[in-house]
Amino acid sequence: MPVTDRMVQQSLSSGIAAAERQVRSSVRDRQLTQEQFDAAVSFVYNTGRTDALQPANAGRMAEVAQQMHQYVYACQYDRRGRRIP
């Protein structure tokens, strides 16, 4: 079945809206900056996880960052595209 641009935009918009709702319901006790909110929405959108945001309610933003970093997987490659161990 062909996927139209409109279908992609609708799916993206609804996914982002759901992630925004999840962030707002998970972090109720603290006001996030716009940058923090955007990062949290991106994190929830991409992982579906809100547990990493719980320390934000106590203002422990460094702990939030540490927990979010646990989901970052990166590999280095050389100029020929070979993975560097």
N, C-alpha and C positions, 0 to 999 in steps of 0.2 A: 504494500500500500504506500503510495507516495506521501511524503510529509511536506506540507506547505510551510512557508515562512510564518504564516499566521499561526499555525498549529505549534510551531516551535516557540514563538513569542508567548502564546497563551500558556504553554507548559512551563516556560521559564518564569513568567509572572506569577502563576499560581504557586510554584515551588518557592519562590522568594517570599511571597506573602505568608506562606505557611511557616517558613523559617523565621520570619519577623515575629509572628505570633508566638512561636516557641521560645524565642529569646525573651520577649516581653513577659511571658508567663514564668520563665525560669529565673529571671533577674528582676525581682520586685522590690528589693530593699535598698537598692543603690541606683543612682542615675548614671548611666553610661555616657561617655562622650560620643559624639557622632562617629569618630574613628573606631572606638571600642565596639559600638553597636554594629557598625558595618563589618568589622572583623568577626564578631560573634555570629552574625547572620550568615556570612560566607562559610564559617566553620560548620554551623548547623546544616546549612544547605548541602554542603559537600559530604558531611559525615553522618548526618542524621542524629548526632549525639548532643545532648544538652548537659550531661553530667559534668563536663569540664567547666561549665559556667557557674556551678554552685558556689565556689569560693568568692565570686564577684559580689554576692549578697552580703558578705562580711568585709568587702573592700579589699580583698586579697588578690589584686589584679596580677601580681607576679606569679602567683600560683595558677591562675587561669592560663596565663601564657605558657607556663611549664607544661600544664596538662594538654594544651592545644598542640604544643610541639611534639608530643608523643605520637601524634598522627601524621607527622611530616616524614615522608620517605623520599630520600634523595640519593641519587647515585651519580658519581662523577665519571665522565667519559673523556678519553683522550681525543686528539684531533682526528683520529681514524675511526672514532666511534666505538672503541673498545672500552669496556667497563674497567675502571680503576678500582682495585680492591681496597 
